[in-house]
Amino acid sequence: MIVNTLQETLSKNDKSGVQIENDQIKNHLWVFVNAQIVKPEFESLSKETVTLQQKSFYKFKLSLSNKFVTAVGKSGIVEFASAKLKQFEKKRAGNATSKHLLVDANNAGNGSKCTLILTESKAVAAFAISGLSEEQRDNYGIYNLRTKFVYSREGTSKMNENIQVGNLVKAIGLEYNKRYKYSEEIKTLRYQHIMLMTTHASMSASCVINFIHDNWPCIIQLPFISAFKAPIVKAAKLTEKLCFFSQRKYEEWKSNKNDWRTYKIKYYKDLGAHSAQEAKEYFRELPRHRIMLKYDEVQDDRTIQMAFCKNKADQRKEIEDDFMKKESERRRKSEPPETIYETTGSVNFSDFVRSELELSVYADNERSIPSLVDGLKPGQRKVMFTCIKRNDQVEVNVAQLAGSVTEHTAYHQDEASLSIISLAQNFVGSNNVNLLEPIGG
């Protein structure tokens, strides 16, 4: 009764527009009742809780005086609730201008040449920041997604409330009630272009494309989205430096170069593995490293929907099965993998999304399905290889062994400690014959 009365009164008198909820009032009130109850019944000898039914003694009607209500209204509960509500909204919507997420271009919102670079980790964001020149910082901003961008077409209303989605929308300057069909509408954005700087097999770039296509399909038809490519292999000898953007090109070079072993070969797992000096070189020759994504009418729409709609799962399985057969045949023949943009400066959305889907699923299956030969997954096999190489005769801490696994093998999956722990599990239901001793807690 007290809460309902205060809620109604405070809502009428408050001019701040804050909607006061009952729980917000209840959580900031202490109510003390002084009453005499005839023949009370308690649950224990400590007499802390009365067990007598309420109807046995509650026969009077409680009313609150205007003086009491006015006093509570002046207690600051409205201001406190307003501050809490604003704090909650800020937390829910996220802070798109946080220095940890967005490094704004100097001309963001003022120039038609501004491009927002989207990264999926701190390492890649640092790579982009170190690569931009002072002049480029005027028109290039960097937004760190922090992790894989997730968006579902089926839960649009809920997904649009997601912090990660909200931050990206704010950073670009998009509005849900606009179509952005013409270049004049694009000019209202803070950034008129975005450049995806992600790992090709992670699906993060395709998830961003899916999000934009689902909410603003007309933007896809404009030159709005591009992707960044960097060398995956480098060969150096004295002053000669060679860059290879695909494994196929590298293998062709090796087959035609008899003295390739005299070159210093360096492989790059992802963009974060490149140095700051290399980043500056790439951004000085940005047109060479920037791939424009082009719209190819209906085919692109169908492919994007196929990759992300729940009711298209059967089509995805067919594509994945075909790719796995081709990949198995390629590996059997020891042929290098194909890439969609080893020589071109542009690619359509259909080829880009399909390639990411195929590589992502294949890599996930390869990491998750044990081998028929030894029953081990690649991560577990690398752990066992390291253990045999170390040939320890005493107990080894998980953290120490994990460091050795990372050092001696090309371990690029999740934390090595997880694979080590799984190899030591022997409890019922672990579905595991432990190859390591489960010593310690």
PyMOL commands that set and color helices and strands:
alter all, ss='L'
color gray80, all
select helices_A, chain A and resi 2-13+22-26+54-56+66-73+77-93+122-131+136-138+156-159+163-172+183-186+200-202+204-215+217-220+247-256+260-262+271-273+276-284+286-289+298-308+310-332+349-368+378-390+398-408+416-424
alter helices_A, ss='H'
color red, helices_A
select strands_A, chain A and resi 102-103+115-119+140-144+193-197+225-228+233-237+240-244+264-267+290-294+346-348
alter strands_A, ss='S'
color yellow, strands_A
deselect
rebuild
show_as cartoon
